[in-house]
Amino acid sequence: MKLSARNQFAGTVTAIRKGVTTTHVQVEVAPGVVFTAAITNESAEELGLAVGKPAVAVVKASDVMVGVAG
C-alpha cells in the first residue's frame, strides 16, 4: 500500500466499537499510545478488522490544533 500521507503508524487493533453507522477503531502504535479512528461500518467490514490484528493508523490533516488546560 502506497499513500501520499507521510504520517503512518503501524500498530495493533486493540478495540472496535460498532455503532449504528460508524465504527470506532483503536490502534495501539506504541505502549500506551493509541490512535482512535471513526470509519464507516462498511469500511470496517471490508478491511476485516479484528482485535489483535495489525493495522496502520494514517494521519492526513491540513490543520493541527494545540490546547492547554486553564
N, C-alpha and C positions, 0 to 999 in steps of 0.2 A: 504494500500500500504506500503510495507516494502522495503527500499533501503539501500544499504551499505553506501551511501553518508551521511555524518553527517550534512552537511550544507543545511538544508531545511528551507525555509522561507515561511510561509503561508501568503497569501495576496489576493488581488482582481485584476482581469484583468482590466486595465484602458485604453488600446489601442491595436488595432490589425490592422496591415498594411500588406495586402496580396500583394506579388509580383508575378512575373512570376513562380518561383519555390519555393520561400521561404516566410514564413510569419514571421514578427517581432511582438512579443507579449510583452507588458509591464505589469508587475505585481508590484503593489504598496504594499510593505510589512510593511510600517510604514509611517506616514505623511511625504511626500517629499522624501521617499526612494523607488526608483523604479529600478527593475531589467528588462533588456531587453534581450529576448532570440530570436535567429533566428532558426526556426524549419521548416521542410518541410510543404508545403501546405497540403499534405495528413495527416500529424500528427495533424495539427491544426483542420482539419475537423473531424478526428476520435475522438479527445478529446472533441469536441463540445464546443470549446472556444467561449466566448462571453463577451463583456464589461459588467462589474458588477458582473460576476460570480467569485466564489472563485477559486483559483489555488495555487499551491505550486511551488516556484522557488527553484530548486535543483542545487547546485553548486558542481561540481566534477572536480577538476583540480589538476594536479601534480605540476604546477608552478603558482605562483602569481607574477606579475611584479609590481613594485612601481616606480613612476616617480615624479619629482618635476619641477616646472617652472624654466626656465632660465638656 
